[in-house]
């Protein structure tokens, strides 16, 4: 028995156009034992949406035509890059290397380039309840009318009001866009990177390198509800459930939560703007690496290393002014249209999960005379940072607030663990390849077999991160595996050169 229906204005075509024009100059100089490299690049980017049409349909009396619309009206950026290498002792065995550079977000039909497309800023789908009173499995209502209808007296059906009252109109439903994020110098999202390393030959054709690297991101955007201020949110704390799976058995206090005051509940007028206009927001990476590289001749090559570093993200200064951003992860650009003023539940505006260490190695050997090559790769990755997302009952939140909570539904999502408190399992994987080279006249064949995940490791890659204290087993339990490393398999391949 049908109980609801969905309406859609499909089919229609969404079109984007993004353009880039760049000029660069670069050079390299050798001065004694030093080699210098330098480059400067200028980029100009812009985007637009061509004319687009949603044709007339059963839900749309007349076609909707959207004229050509500008997106990014002009990004201008100067990006320097440079580096040098220095033969420290002049014997060709010790090299000091330094590099730096600015790198821009890719030019593509994504992110700020497509925010302004009018056809994506309206309601093109809608859902509504439906009672098939006459039993013919056809919604006998005026589906161009988004209001509630009861046509049973004339042989029709009962259709509830649409959940999208602007469906079929050109009324904008997404956030407004601050013009300053769509044009100007150094507005485009970018990151800076610097690195310094020293490489030392320890044996003939064997070197060891130690390096330090730093990276930081710039020009974050946030979604600000202009109808609320920080004074419109009530701070509160809540006690995490007692559960042996949580850090220290649970029962601890989660502070720094906010709930919008009832008088501003549901009032939303979002504006996408630069985070720097509100407060400081940053994402920084610092890491070190140790690599060993060997080319021993006789068909033997090896490279391996350890990389350890950490990423720190922070938007606390922004959240102090815009508490609704508690539903957004620090360090990430906010998608258009997010309107999180109802029940923010992520109190962790500062994310410092600690160091993540990765180990990688690869090697190959060609057996002389019989032309058989053996190669392998090994990687050992730290598991991901995990969360415990708890849907707290409204009654608990209301008790913590000392007033009825302003929410949609019967629960409030709350993050129970800080980034870095709970980690996924380390992922170790070994792959091998065996190949034979065959020659027939001018033809050369390389026939081989790859063994992927030799040890058949079942390391967990993704977990269920929704926490329900009442569910302790099964696929819905917190940290239940959702995907694992691909099991061991064999792959045959051949390459022919002629």
The 8 nearest C-alpha neighbors of each residue, nearest first, counted from 0:
[[1, 2, 131, 136, 130, 134, 3, 129],
 [2, 0, 3, 131, 130, 129, 136, 4],
 [1, 3, 129, 130, 128, 0, 4, 131],
 [4, 2, 128, 129, 127, 1, 5, 126],
 [5, 3, 127, 126, 128, 129, 6, 2],
 [4, 6, 126, 125, 127, 7, 3, 124],
 [5, 7, 125, 124, 126, 4, 8, 58],
 [8, 6, 124, 9, 123, 125, 5, 58],
 [7, 9, 123, 10, 124, 6, 58, 53],
 [10, 8, 11, 7, 123, 53, 124, 12],
 [9, 11, 8, 12, 53, 54, 7, 56],
 [10, 12, 9, 53, 13, 52, 54, 8],
 [11, 13, 14, 10, 51, 52, 53, 9],
 [12, 14, 11, 51, 15, 118, 119, 48],
 [15, 13, 48, 49, 12, 16, 51, 50],
 [16, 14, 48, 47, 108, 17, 113, 49],
 [15, 17, 47, 46, 48, 18, 14, 108],
 [18, 16, 46, 45, 108, 107, 47, 15],
 [19, 17, 45, 44, 46, 16, 20, 106],
 [20, 18, 44, 43, 21, 45, 106, 42],
 [19, 21, 43, 42, 44, 18, 22, 41],
 [22, 20, 42, 41, 43, 19, 23, 40],
 [23, 21, 41, 40, 42, 20, 24, 39],
 [22, 24, 40, 39, 41, 25, 21, 38],
 [23, 25, 39, 38, 40, 26, 22, 37],
 [26, 24, 38, 37, 39, 23, 27, 36],
 [25, 27, 37, 36, 38, 28, 24, 35],
 [26, 28, 36, 35, 37, 29, 25, 34],
 [27, 29, 35, 34, 30, 36, 26, 33],
 [28, 30, 34, 33, 31, 35, 27, 32],
 [31, 29, 33, 32, 34, 28, 35, 85],
 [30, 32, 33, 29, 34, 86, 85, 89],
 [31, 33, 86, 85, 30, 89, 34, 29],
 [34, 32, 85, 30, 31, 84, 29, 35],
 [33, 35, 29, 84, 83, 28, 30, 85],
 [36, 34, 83, 28, 27, 82, 29, 33],
 [37, 35, 27, 82, 81, 26, 83, 28],
 [36, 38, 81, 25, 26, 80, 27, 82],
 [37, 39, 25, 80, 24, 79, 81, 26],
 [40, 38, 79, 24, 23, 78, 80, 25],
 [41, 39, 23, 78, 77, 22, 79, 42],
 [40, 42, 77, 22, 21, 76, 23, 78],
 [43, 41, 21, 76, 75, 20, 44, 40],
 [42, 44, 75, 20, 74, 19, 21, 73],
 [45, 43, 19, 74, 73, 18, 20, 42],
 [44, 46, 71, 73, 72, 18, 17, 74],
 [45, 47, 17, 70, 71, 16, 112, 18],
 [48, 46, 69, 70, 16, 68, 15, 49],
 [47, 49, 15, 68, 67, 116, 14, 16],
 [50, 48, 67, 51, 14, 47, 68, 15],
 [49, 51, 67, 66, 65, 48, 52, 64],
 [52, 50, 65, 64, 49, 66, 13, 53],
 [53, 51, 64, 63, 54, 65, 62, 11],
 [52, 54, 63, 11, 62, 64, 55, 51],
 [53, 55, 62, 52, 56, 63, 11, 61],
 [56, 54, 62, 61, 59, 60, 53, 57],
 [57, 55, 59, 58, 54, 60, 8, 61],
 [56, 58, 59, 55, 60, 143, 142, 8],
 [59, 57, 143, 56, 142, 60, 167, 8],
 [60, 58, 56, 55, 61, 57, 167, 143],
 [59, 61, 55, 56, 58, 62, 57, 143],
 [62, 60, 55, 59, 63, 54, 56, 53],
 [63, 61, 54, 55, 53, 64, 52, 60],
 [62, 64, 53, 52, 61, 54, 65, 55],
 [65, 63, 52, 51, 62, 66, 53, 50],
 [64, 66, 51, 50, 52, 63, 67, 117],
 [67, 65, 50, 68, 64, 51, 49, 48],
 [66, 68, 50, 49, 48, 65, 69, 47],
 [69, 67, 48, 47, 66, 70, 116, 49],
 [70, 68, 47, 72, 46, 48, 71, 67],
 [71, 69, 47, 46, 115, 112, 72, 113],
 [72, 70, 181, 45, 46, 112, 73, 182],
 [71, 73, 45, 182, 70, 181, 69, 46],
 [74, 72, 182, 45, 44, 71, 183, 75],
 [73, 75, 182, 44, 183, 43, 184, 187],
 [74, 76, 184, 43, 42, 183, 185, 73],
 [77, 75, 42, 185, 41, 184, 78, 74],
 [76, 78, 41, 40, 79, 42, 39, 75],
 [77, 79, 40, 101, 39, 76, 41, 80],
 [80, 78, 39, 100, 38, 101, 40, 77],
 [81, 79, 100, 38, 99, 37, 39, 101],
 [82, 80, 37, 36, 99, 98, 38, 100],
 [81, 83, 98, 36, 97, 35, 99, 37],
 [82, 84, 35, 34, 97, 96, 36, 98],
 [83, 85, 96, 34, 95, 33, 94, 97],
 [84, 86, 33, 95, 94, 87, 32, 34],
 [87, 85, 94, 32, 89, 88, 93, 91],
 [86, 88, 85, 93, 94, 89, 95, 32],
 [89, 87, 90, 86, 93, 91, 92, 94],
 [88, 90, 86, 91, 87, 32, 92, 93],
 [89, 91, 92, 88, 86, 93, 87, 94],
 [90, 92, 89, 93, 86, 94, 88, 87],
 [93, 91, 200, 90, 199, 94, 86, 88],
 [94, 92, 199, 87, 198, 86, 91, 200],
 [93, 95, 86, 198, 85, 197, 87, 96],
 [94, 96, 197, 85, 84, 196, 198, 87],
 [97, 95, 84, 196, 195, 83, 197, 94],
 [96, 98, 195, 82, 83, 194, 196, 84],
 [99, 97, 82, 194, 193, 81, 195, 83],
 [100, 98, 193, 81, 192, 80, 82, 194],
 [101, 99, 80, 192, 79, 191, 81, 102],
 [100, 102, 191, 78, 190, 79, 80, 192],
 [103, 101, 190, 189, 191, 100, 104, 78],
 [104, 102, 189, 105, 188, 190, 101, 187],
 [103, 105, 188, 189, 106, 102, 187, 190],
 [106, 104, 107, 103, 102, 188, 109, 189],
 [105, 107, 104, 19, 17, 108, 18, 44],
 [108, 106, 109, 105, 17, 112, 110, 18],
 [107, 109, 112, 17, 113, 15, 16, 110],
 [108, 110, 107, 112, 113, 111, 106, 114],
 [109, 111, 112, 113, 114, 108, 334, 107],
 [112, 110, 114, 113, 109, 71, 181, 180],
 [111, 113, 71, 110, 70, 109, 46, 114],
 [114, 112, 111, 115, 116, 109, 110, 70],
 [115, 113, 111, 116, 112, 110, 70, 335],
 [114, 116, 70, 113, 117, 69, 68, 112],
 [115, 117, 118, 113, 114, 119, 48, 68],
 [118, 116, 120, 119, 115, 65, 121, 68],
 [117, 119, 120, 116, 121, 13, 65, 51],
 [120, 118, 117, 121, 116, 13, 122, 115],
 [121, 119, 117, 173, 171, 118, 172, 116],
 [120, 122, 171, 172, 119, 170, 169, 123],
 [121, 123, 166, 124, 165, 172, 163, 120],
 [124, 122, 8, 7, 166, 121, 167, 125],
 [125, 123, 7, 6, 122, 8, 166, 126],
 [126, 124, 6, 163, 5, 162, 161, 166],
 [127, 125, 5, 162, 161, 4, 6, 124],
 [128, 126, 161, 159, 3, 4, 160, 162],
 [127, 129, 3, 159, 158, 2, 4, 130],
 [130, 128, 3, 158, 2, 157, 159, 131],
 [129, 131, 157, 132, 2, 156, 158, 1],
 [132, 130, 134, 156, 133, 129, 136, 138],
 [133, 131, 156, 134, 130, 151, 157, 155],
 [132, 134, 131, 135, 155, 154, 156, 151],
 [133, 135, 131, 132, 136, 137, 0, 156],
 [136, 134, 137, 133, 131, 132, 138, 139],
 [137, 135, 134, 131, 138, 1, 133, 0],
 [136, 138, 135, 139, 131, 134, 133, 156],
 [139, 137, 140, 156, 136, 131, 129, 158],
 [138, 140, 155, 156, 137, 141, 131, 150],
 [141, 139, 142, 138, 156, 155, 158, 150],
 [140, 142, 143, 144, 139, 148, 145, 138],
 [141, 143, 144, 140, 58, 145, 57, 6],
 [144, 142, 58, 141, 145, 59, 167, 57],
 [143, 145, 142, 141, 146, 147, 140, 148],
 [144, 146, 161, 164, 160, 143, 142, 147],
 [147, 145, 160, 144, 161, 148, 159, 164],
 [146, 148, 160, 159, 158, 145, 149, 161],
 [149, 147, 158, 157, 150, 159, 146, 140],
 [148, 150, 157, 151, 156, 158, 147, 155],
 [151, 149, 155, 156, 152, 153, 157, 148],
 [150, 152, 155, 154, 156, 153, 149, 132],
 [151, 153, 150, 154, 155, 149, 156, 132],
 [154, 152, 151, 155, 150, 156, 149, 139],
 [155, 153, 151, 152, 150, 133, 156, 132],
 [154, 156, 150, 151, 139, 153, 140, 133],
 [157, 155, 132, 139, 150, 151, 131, 130],
 [156, 158, 149, 130, 148, 129, 150, 159],
 [159, 157, 129, 148, 128, 147, 130, 156],
 [160, 158, 147, 128, 127, 129, 148, 161],
 [161, 159, 147, 146, 145, 127, 162, 158],
 [160, 162, 127, 145, 163, 126, 164, 125],
 [161, 163, 126, 125, 127, 164, 160, 145],
 [164, 162, 161, 125, 165, 166, 122, 126],
 [163, 165, 166, 145, 161, 162, 146, 160],
 [166, 164, 163, 168, 170, 167, 122, 169],
 [167, 165, 122, 163, 164, 168, 123, 125],
 [166, 168, 59, 165, 123, 58, 169, 122],
 [169, 167, 170, 165, 166, 121, 122, 63],
 [168, 170, 121, 171, 167, 165, 63, 122],
 [171, 169, 168, 121, 165, 172, 122, 120],
 [170, 172, 121, 120, 173, 169, 122, 117],
 [171, 173, 121, 120, 170, 122, 174, 336],
 [174, 172, 336, 120, 171, 335, 175, 121],
 [175, 173, 269, 336, 270, 335, 176, 271],
 [174, 176, 270, 269, 271, 173, 177, 268],
 [175, 177, 271, 270, 178, 174, 272, 115],
 [176, 178, 272, 179, 271, 180, 270, 175],
 [179, 177, 181, 180, 176, 182, 272, 71],
 [178, 180, 181, 177, 182, 183, 272, 273],
 [181, 179, 178, 182, 177, 272, 186, 273],
 [182, 180, 71, 178, 179, 72, 73, 111],
 [183, 181, 73, 74, 72, 179, 180, 71],
 [182, 184, 74, 186, 75, 73, 185, 179],
 [183, 185, 75, 186, 76, 74, 182, 187],
 [186, 184, 76, 187, 75, 183, 74, 77],
 [187, 185, 184, 183, 180, 218, 188, 74],
 [186, 188, 185, 189, 74, 218, 104, 103],
 [189, 187, 218, 104, 217, 103, 186, 219],
 [190, 188, 103, 104, 217, 102, 216, 187],
 [189, 191, 216, 102, 215, 101, 217, 103],
 [192, 190, 101, 215, 214, 100, 102, 216],
 [191, 193, 214, 100, 99, 213, 101, 190],
 [194, 192, 99, 213, 98, 212, 214, 100],
 [193, 195, 212, 98, 211, 97, 99, 213],
 [194, 196, 97, 211, 210, 96, 98, 212],
 [197, 195, 210, 96, 209, 95, 211, 97],
 [196, 198, 95, 209, 208, 94, 96, 210],
 [197, 199, 208, 94, 207, 93, 95, 209],
 [200, 198, 93, 207, 206, 92, 201, 208],
 [199, 201, 206, 92, 202, 205, 207, 93],
 [200, 202, 206, 205, 199, 207, 203, 92],
 [203, 201, 205, 200, 204, 206, 293, 199],
 [202, 204, 205, 201, 200, 295, 206, 294],
 [205, 203, 294, 293, 202, 295, 206, 200],
 [206, 204, 293, 202, 203, 292, 200, 201],
 [207, 205, 200, 292, 199, 201, 291, 293],
 [206, 208, 291, 199, 198, 290, 200, 292],
 [209, 207, 198, 290, 197, 289, 199, 291],
 [208, 210, 289, 196, 197, 288, 198, 290],
 [209, 211, 196, 288, 287, 195, 197, 208],
 [210, 212, 287, 195, 194, 286, 196, 288],
 [213, 211, 194, 286, 193, 285, 287, 195],
 [212, 214, 285, 193, 284, 192, 194, 286],
 [215, 213, 192, 284, 191, 283, 193, 285],
 [214, 216, 283, 190, 191, 282, 284, 192],
 [217, 215, 190, 282, 189, 191, 281, 283],
 [216, 218, 189, 188, 190, 219, 215, 281],
 [219, 217, 188, 186, 220, 273, 187, 189],
 [220, 218, 274, 332, 217, 273, 221, 188],
 [219, 221, 273, 274, 332, 272, 333, 218],
 [222, 220, 333, 274, 271, 272, 273, 223],
 [221, 223, 271, 270, 269, 333, 272, 224],
 [224, 222, 270, 269, 225, 271, 221, 321],
 [225, 223, 269, 268, 226, 267, 227, 270],
 [224, 226, 268, 227, 223, 269, 270, 267],
 [227, 225, 224, 268, 267, 266, 228, 263],
 [228, 226, 225, 231, 224, 229, 263, 230],
 [229, 227, 230, 231, 321, 320, 226, 225],
 [228, 230, 231, 320, 232, 321, 322, 227],
 [229, 231, 228, 232, 233, 227, 260, 320],
 [232, 230, 229, 228, 260, 259, 227, 233],
 [233, 231, 259, 258, 230, 260, 257, 229],
 [232, 234, 258, 257, 259, 260, 235, 231],
 [235, 233, 257, 256, 232, 255, 258, 236],
 [234, 236, 256, 400, 257, 399, 233, 255],
 [237, 235, 254, 253, 256, 399, 255, 252],
 [236, 238, 253, 252, 399, 239, 254, 235],
 [239, 237, 252, 251, 250, 253, 240, 236],
 [238, 240, 250, 251, 249, 252, 241, 237],
 [241, 239, 250, 249, 242, 238, 468, 251],
 [242, 240, 249, 250, 248, 239, 243, 245],
 [241, 243, 248, 249, 244, 245, 240, 468],
 [244, 242, 248, 245, 249, 241, 247, 246],
 [243, 245, 242, 248, 246, 249, 247, 477],
 [244, 246, 249, 248, 243, 242, 247, 241],
 [245, 247, 248, 249, 244, 420, 243, 416],
 [248, 246, 249, 245, 243, 250, 251, 244],
 [247, 249, 243, 242, 245, 246, 241, 244],
 [250, 248, 241, 245, 242, 251, 247, 240],
 [249, 251, 241, 239, 240, 238, 248, 252],
 [252, 250, 249, 239, 238, 253, 240, 241],
 [251, 253, 238, 237, 254, 239, 236, 250],
 [254, 252, 237, 236, 238, 251, 239, 415],
 [255, 253, 236, 256, 252, 235, 237, 346],
 [254, 256, 346, 236, 234, 235, 257, 253],
 [257, 255, 235, 234, 346, 254, 236, 344],
 [258, 256, 234, 233, 232, 235, 343, 255],
 [259, 257, 233, 232, 342, 260, 234, 405],
 [258, 260, 232, 231, 264, 233, 341, 405],
 [259, 261, 262, 231, 232, 263, 264, 258],
 [260, 262, 264, 263, 405, 259, 404, 403],
 [263, 261, 260, 264, 259, 231, 266, 265],
 [264, 262, 261, 266, 260, 265, 259, 227],
 [263, 265, 261, 266, 262, 259, 405, 260],
 [264, 266, 267, 263, 341, 340, 261, 262],
 [267, 265, 263, 264, 226, 268, 227, 340],
 [266, 268, 224, 269, 265, 226, 338, 225],
 [269, 267, 224, 225, 226, 270, 174, 266],
 [268, 270, 224, 174, 223, 225, 175, 267],
 [269, 271, 175, 223, 174, 222, 176, 272],
 [272, 270, 222, 176, 221, 177, 175, 223],
 [271, 273, 177, 220, 221, 270, 180, 274],
 [274, 272, 220, 275, 276, 219, 221, 180],
 [273, 275, 220, 276, 277, 221, 219, 278],
 [276, 274, 278, 277, 273, 279, 280, 218],
 [275, 277, 274, 273, 278, 272, 279, 317],
 [276, 278, 275, 274, 317, 320, 279, 273],
 [279, 277, 317, 316, 275, 276, 274, 280],
 [278, 280, 316, 275, 317, 314, 281, 274],
 [281, 279, 314, 313, 278, 274, 317, 275],
 [280, 282, 313, 312, 330, 283, 279, 216],
 [281, 283, 312, 330, 311, 216, 215, 313],
 [284, 282, 215, 311, 310, 214, 281, 312],
 [283, 285, 310, 214, 213, 309, 215, 311],
 [286, 284, 213, 308, 309, 212, 214, 310],
 [308, 285, 287, 212, 307, 211, 309, 213],
 [288, 286, 211, 210, 307, 306, 212, 308],
 [287, 289, 306, 210, 305, 209, 307, 290],
 [288, 290, 209, 305, 304, 208, 306, 210],
 [291, 289, 304, 208, 303, 207, 288, 305],
 [290, 292, 207, 303, 302, 206, 304, 208],
 [293, 291, 302, 206, 205, 301, 207, 290],
 [292, 294, 205, 301, 300, 204, 295, 302],
 [295, 293, 300, 204, 296, 299, 205, 301],
 [296, 294, 299, 293, 204, 300, 297, 298],
 [295, 297, 298, 299, 294, 300, 204, 293],
 [298, 296, 299, 295, 365, 367, 364, 366],
 [297, 299, 365, 364, 296, 300, 366, 295],
 [300, 298, 364, 295, 296, 297, 363, 294],
 [301, 299, 294, 363, 362, 293, 295, 364],
 [300, 302, 362, 293, 361, 292, 294, 363],
 [303, 301, 292, 361, 291, 360, 293, 362],
 [304, 302, 360, 291, 359, 290, 361, 292],
 [303, 305, 290, 289, 359, 358, 291, 360],
 [304, 306, 358, 289, 288, 357, 290, 307],
 [307, 305, 288, 357, 356, 287, 358, 289],
 [308, 306, 356, 355, 286, 287, 354, 357],
 [286, 309, 307, 354, 285, 355, 287, 356],
 [308, 310, 354, 353, 284, 285, 355, 286],
 [309, 311, 284, 283, 312, 351, 285, 282],
 [310, 312, 351, 283, 282, 350, 284, 309],
 [313, 311, 282, 350, 330, 281, 329, 349],
 [312, 314, 349, 281, 329, 280, 348, 315],
 [313, 315, 280, 317, 329, 348, 316, 318],
 [316, 314, 348, 318, 317, 313, 319, 349],
 [317, 315, 278, 319, 318, 314, 279, 320],
 [316, 318, 278, 314, 315, 319, 320, 277],
 [319, 317, 321, 322, 315, 320, 316, 324],
 [318, 320, 316, 317, 321, 322, 315, 229],
 [319, 321, 318, 229, 317, 322, 316, 228],
 [320, 322, 318, 323, 319, 229, 324, 317],
 [323, 321, 318, 324, 325, 319, 229, 320],
 [322, 324, 340, 325, 339, 321, 343, 326],
 [325, 323, 327, 326, 322, 318, 321, 339],
 [326, 324, 345, 343, 323, 327, 344, 322],
 [325, 327, 343, 324, 345, 344, 339, 323],
 [326, 328, 324, 325, 329, 333, 345, 331],
 [327, 329, 331, 330, 326, 325, 348, 345],
 [330, 328, 314, 313, 331, 312, 348, 327],
 [329, 331, 312, 282, 281, 328, 313, 332],
 [332, 330, 329, 328, 333, 219, 327, 220],
 [331, 333, 220, 219, 334, 221, 330, 329],
 [334, 332, 221, 331, 220, 222, 335, 327],
 [335, 333, 337, 336, 332, 222, 110, 221],
 [336, 334, 337, 174, 333, 173, 271, 114],
 [335, 337, 173, 174, 338, 334, 269, 172],
 [338, 336, 335, 339, 334, 222, 174, 333],
 [337, 339, 340, 336, 269, 267, 224, 222],
 [340, 338, 323, 341, 337, 326, 343, 324],
 [341, 339, 323, 338, 342, 259, 343, 224],
 [340, 342, 339, 406, 259, 343, 264, 405],
 [341, 343, 258, 406, 411, 340, 344, 339],
 [344, 342, 326, 325, 323, 345, 257, 341],
 [343, 345, 413, 412, 325, 326, 414, 256],
 [346, 344, 325, 414, 347, 326, 413, 343],
 [347, 345, 255, 256, 348, 344, 325, 254],
 [348, 346, 349, 345, 417, 350, 418, 325],
 [347, 349, 315, 314, 313, 346, 329, 350],
 [350, 348, 313, 347, 312, 315, 351, 314],
 [349, 351, 312, 311, 418, 352, 313, 348],
 [352, 350, 311, 353, 349, 418, 310, 312],
 [419, 353, 351, 418, 350, 354, 420, 384],
 [354, 352, 351, 309, 419, 355, 310, 308],
 [353, 355, 309, 308, 307, 356, 352, 310],
 [354, 356, 307, 308, 309, 381, 353, 357],
 [357, 355, 307, 306, 381, 354, 308, 358],
 [356, 358, 380, 306, 379, 305, 381, 307],
 [357, 359, 305, 379, 378, 304, 306, 380],
 [360, 358, 378, 303, 377, 304, 379, 357],
 [361, 359, 303, 377, 302, 376, 304, 378],
 [362, 360, 376, 302, 375, 301, 303, 377],
 [361, 363, 301, 300, 375, 374, 302, 376],
 [362, 364, 374, 300, 373, 299, 375, 301],
 [365, 363, 299, 298, 373, 372, 366, 374],
 [364, 366, 372, 298, 371, 367, 373, 370],
 [365, 367, 371, 370, 372, 369, 364, 368],
 [368, 366, 369, 370, 365, 371, 297, 298],
 [367, 369, 370, 366, 371, 365, 436, 297],
 [368, 370, 367, 371, 366, 435, 436, 365],
 [371, 369, 436, 368, 366, 367, 435, 365],
 [372, 370, 435, 366, 365, 369, 434, 436],
 [371, 373, 365, 434, 364, 433, 366, 370],
 [374, 372, 433, 364, 363, 432, 365, 371],
 [375, 373, 363, 432, 362, 431, 364, 372],
 [374, 376, 431, 430, 362, 361, 432, 363],
 [377, 375, 361, 430, 360, 429, 431, 362],
 [376, 378, 429, 360, 359, 428, 361, 430],
 [379, 377, 359, 428, 358, 427, 380, 360],
 [378, 380, 427, 358, 426, 357, 359, 428],
 [381, 379, 357, 426, 425, 382, 378, 427],
 [380, 382, 425, 355, 356, 357, 426, 383],
 [383, 381, 423, 425, 424, 422, 380, 426],
 [382, 384, 423, 422, 385, 381, 424, 460],
 [383, 385, 422, 419, 418, 421, 423, 382],
 [386, 384, 421, 422, 383, 423, 464, 387],
 [387, 385, 464, 416, 388, 414, 384, 421],
 [388, 386, 466, 464, 415, 465, 414, 416],
 [387, 389, 465, 414, 466, 413, 386, 464],
 [390, 388, 466, 413, 412, 391, 387, 465],
 [391, 389, 412, 411, 410, 413, 392, 388],
 [390, 392, 411, 410, 389, 412, 393, 413],
 [393, 391, 410, 394, 395, 409, 411, 390],
 [392, 394, 410, 396, 395, 409, 397, 411],
 [393, 395, 397, 392, 396, 398, 403, 404],
 [396, 394, 398, 393, 397, 392, 399, 391],
 [395, 397, 399, 393, 398, 394, 400, 404],
 [396, 398, 403, 404, 400, 394, 402, 399],
 [399, 397, 395, 401, 396, 400, 394, 402],
 [398, 400, 396, 397, 401, 235, 237, 395],
 [401, 399, 397, 402, 398, 235, 396, 404],
 [400, 402, 398, 399, 397, 403, 396, 404],
 [401, 403, 400, 397, 404, 398, 399, 396],
 [404, 402, 397, 405, 401, 400, 398, 394],
 [403, 405, 397, 406, 402, 396, 393, 258],
 [406, 404, 261, 264, 259, 403, 341, 260],
 [405, 407, 341, 404, 342, 408, 411, 409],
 [408, 406, 409, 341, 405, 410, 342, 411],
 [407, 409, 410, 406, 411, 393, 392, 405],
 [408, 410, 393, 392, 407, 411, 406, 394],
 [411, 409, 392, 393, 391, 390, 408, 412],
 [410, 412, 391, 390, 342, 393, 413, 392],
 [413, 411, 390, 389, 344, 391, 388, 410],
 [412, 414, 344, 389, 388, 345, 415, 390],
 [415, 413, 388, 345, 387, 416, 344, 389],
 [414, 416, 387, 413, 388, 239, 253, 389],
 [417, 415, 387, 414, 386, 420, 418, 421],
 [416, 418, 420, 419, 347, 415, 386, 350],
 [419, 417, 352, 420, 350, 384, 416, 351],
 [352, 418, 420, 421, 384, 417, 353, 422],
 [421, 419, 417, 418, 416, 422, 352, 246],
 [420, 422, 385, 419, 384, 423, 386, 418],
 [423, 421, 384, 385, 383, 382, 419, 424],
 [422, 424, 382, 383, 384, 385, 425, 421],
 [425, 423, 382, 426, 459, 422, 458, 381],
 [424, 426, 382, 381, 380, 427, 423, 379],
 [425, 427, 380, 458, 379, 424, 382, 381],
 [428, 426, 379, 378, 425, 380, 429, 458],
 [427, 429, 378, 452, 377, 379, 426, 430],
 [430, 428, 377, 452, 453, 376, 378, 431],
 [429, 431, 451, 452, 376, 375, 450, 453],
 [432, 430, 375, 450, 374, 449, 376, 451],
 [431, 433, 449, 374, 448, 373, 375, 450],
 [434, 432, 373, 447, 448, 372, 449, 374],
 [447, 433, 435, 372, 446, 371, 448, 445],
 [436, 434, 371, 446, 445, 370, 447, 437],
 [435, 437, 445, 370, 444, 371, 446, 434],
 [436, 438, 444, 443, 445, 435, 439, 446],
 [439, 437, 443, 442, 444, 440, 436, 441],
 [440, 438, 442, 441, 443, 437, 444, 497],
 [439, 441, 442, 438, 443, 497, 437, 444],
 [440, 442, 497, 439, 443, 438, 496, 444],
 [441, 443, 497, 439, 440, 438, 496, 444],
 [444, 442, 438, 496, 495, 437, 497, 439],
 [445, 443, 495, 437, 436, 494, 446, 438],
 [444, 446, 436, 494, 493, 435, 437, 434],
 [447, 445, 493, 435, 434, 492, 444, 436],
 [448, 434, 446, 433, 492, 491, 435, 493],
 [447, 449, 491, 433, 490, 432, 492, 434],
 [450, 448, 432, 490, 489, 431, 451, 491],
 [449, 451, 489, 431, 430, 453, 488, 432],
 [450, 452, 430, 487, 488, 453, 449, 489],
 [453, 451, 487, 429, 455, 430, 428, 454],
 [452, 454, 455, 451, 429, 430, 487, 450],
 [453, 455, 456, 452, 429, 487, 428, 451],
 [456, 454, 487, 452, 486, 453, 457, 485],
 [455, 457, 454, 458, 452, 484, 486, 428],
 [456, 458, 484, 483, 459, 455, 486, 485],
 [457, 459, 484, 426, 483, 456, 460, 424],
 [458, 460, 483, 461, 482, 480, 457, 484],
 [459, 461, 483, 482, 484, 458, 462, 382],
 [462, 460, 482, 481, 459, 480, 483, 463],
 [461, 463, 480, 478, 481, 479, 464, 460],
 [462, 464, 478, 479, 477, 465, 481, 480],
 [463, 465, 387, 386, 478, 477, 462, 388],
 [466, 464, 388, 387, 463, 477, 389, 467],
 [465, 467, 389, 477, 387, 388, 464, 468],
 [466, 468, 469, 470, 389, 465, 477, 476],
 [469, 467, 470, 466, 242, 471, 240, 241],
 [468, 470, 467, 471, 476, 466, 472, 242],
 [471, 469, 476, 467, 468, 472, 475, 477],
 [470, 472, 476, 469, 468, 473, 477, 467],
 [473, 471, 476, 470, 474, 475, 479, 477],
 [474, 472, 475, 476, 479, 471, 470, 477],
 [473, 475, 479, 476, 472, 480, 481, 463],
 [476, 474, 473, 477, 479, 470, 463, 472],
 [477, 475, 471, 472, 470, 479, 474, 473],
 [476, 478, 466, 479, 463, 464, 465, 475],
 [479, 477, 463, 462, 464, 480, 476, 465],
 [478, 480, 463, 476, 474, 477, 462, 481],
 [481, 479, 462, 482, 459, 478, 461, 463],
 [480, 482, 462, 461, 463, 479, 483, 460],
 [483, 481, 461, 460, 480, 459, 484, 462],
 [484, 482, 459, 460, 458, 457, 485, 481],
 [483, 485, 457, 458, 486, 460, 459, 456],
 [484, 486, 483, 487, 452, 457, 456, 455],
 [487, 485, 455, 484, 488, 452, 457, 456],
 [488, 486, 452, 455, 451, 453, 485, 450],
 [487, 489, 451, 450, 486, 490, 452, 453],
 [490, 488, 450, 449, 451, 491, 448, 487],
 [489, 491, 449, 448, 492, 450, 488, 451],
 [492, 490, 448, 447, 449, 489, 493, 446],
 [493, 491, 447, 446, 448, 490, 494, 449],
 [492, 494, 446, 445, 447, 495, 444, 491],
 [495, 493, 445, 444, 446, 496, 492, 443],
 [494, 496, 444, 443, 445, 497, 493, 442],
 [497, 495, 443, 442, 444, 494, 441, 445],
 [496, 442, 441, 443, 495, 444, 440, 439]]
